[in-house]
Structures are given as structure tokens and as C-alpha cells.
Amino acid sequence: MSVRTLKVGVGTGDGGYPIRIAPGLLADVGALCRSQAPAHRYAVIADSQVARLFGPAVVAGFDDAGVDATLISFPAGEWNKSRDQWATVSDRMLREGFGR
């Protein structure tokens, strides 16, 4: 049985982007990111709930592809998706040597 990947296009005002849906896709996240947005290092940013549930699998997917990734989480909740929280996340990225 072959595993199929569903590709869905999301339209936005500035062109849009594709979403891939498939079982086990997190294992390929490092290779996918490297092929679509080449970099020597990636920041994986998620709220604390998403980081707890999926963070280790996402970082392992980068590791398996030989790509460096750092998980950065912030407290869960809509009220934490704020300018102040973004400053905290971006300050950490700068401290850890992330560029643009």
C-alpha cells in the first residue's frame, strides 16, 4: 500500500503557500525545510502545548536530515500571542545566534 501526500494550496494576499498532509510527515520535516527554504539552522517556534506534543518529533525530523534545529516555546493561550511575547522569542533567537 502506498502512502499518499495530500497537497492543499492556501491563498493569501501575497501569493499563498502549500500545505502537505500525510501520515508520518513530521519525520521528513528537516528534509522538506532544507529543500524549500535552505538554511544551516532553523528555529522551531510553538506554544507550550504544541511544543510538548510535537516538539520532540519535529526536532528529531531535523536531526534525521542532518539539520540543526532549536525548539523555542512560549506559554500557550491567545493572550500570549502578543507583541511582548514576540519580543521575548526574537530576543532569544538573537541571543542564540539566529540571523534572518
N, C-alpha and C positions, 0 to 999 in steps of 0.2 A: 504494500500500500504506500503510495507516495503522499508526502505531506505537501499541502498547497499553501502558498502565501497569498493572502488577500491584500491587494494594494488599493487604498482609498485616497483619492485626492481631496484635499481641503483647500477651498478657495478663500483667499484673503485679498484685501485691497492692494497688496503689493506682490501678488502673483500666486501665493499658496505654497503648499508643501504636501508630500505624500506621507501616508501612514501605512505601515506594514503590520499585518495581523497574522500570526501563525503560532502554533504550539512550539514552545521552547525557544522562541526568538531571542530572549534575553541572553542566551548563550552566545549569540552572534553579534551582540551589540558593539563590541570593540571593533570587529572587522567591518561592520556596517558604518560606524562613525568614521573609521580611518579612510574608508573608500569614498564617503560622501563629503566629509569635512576634515581633510588631513590635518593632523596636529601631532606634536610629540607628547602631548599631555592633555588630559580632559578633566574638567570639574563636573561631577555628577551632583546636581543640586535638587534636593527634595525635602518636603516637610518630614517631621519626625516619624509620622505613621508610615508614609510611603518608604522612607529610608529603612525603617525597621523591617518592613515586609519584603522589599525588593532590593534594597541597597547591596547586600552581600552578593546576590546573584548578578547584579549589574556590574559591580566591580570585578567579580570573577570572570565575567564575559570579556572585559577589557584585558584582564591579566592573561586569559587564554589566547588572546590575539597578540600578546606581547606589547600591549599599550598601557602606559601609566594613567591611572585614574584615581582621583581623590573624591571621596564622598563627603559632601558638605550638607548638613541638615540644619533646619530651623524649626522652631516649635510649630506644631500643627494648629490649624484654625484660620479662618478667613481673616480675622483681626491681625494675624501675624504676617499677612501678605501686604506689607506696608513699606513705605519709603525708608523708615528706620531699619527695618529688618533687611531690606536690600543693601543698605549701607553696611550693616554688620557682615553680611555674606560677602560683599565685594571687598571689604577691608580684609577679611580672612583670605580671600583669593590673592590679594596683593601681598599680604604677609608671606603666603606660601609660594610666591614667585610666579603666579599665573599672569600671562600677558593678555592680549586681546584675543 
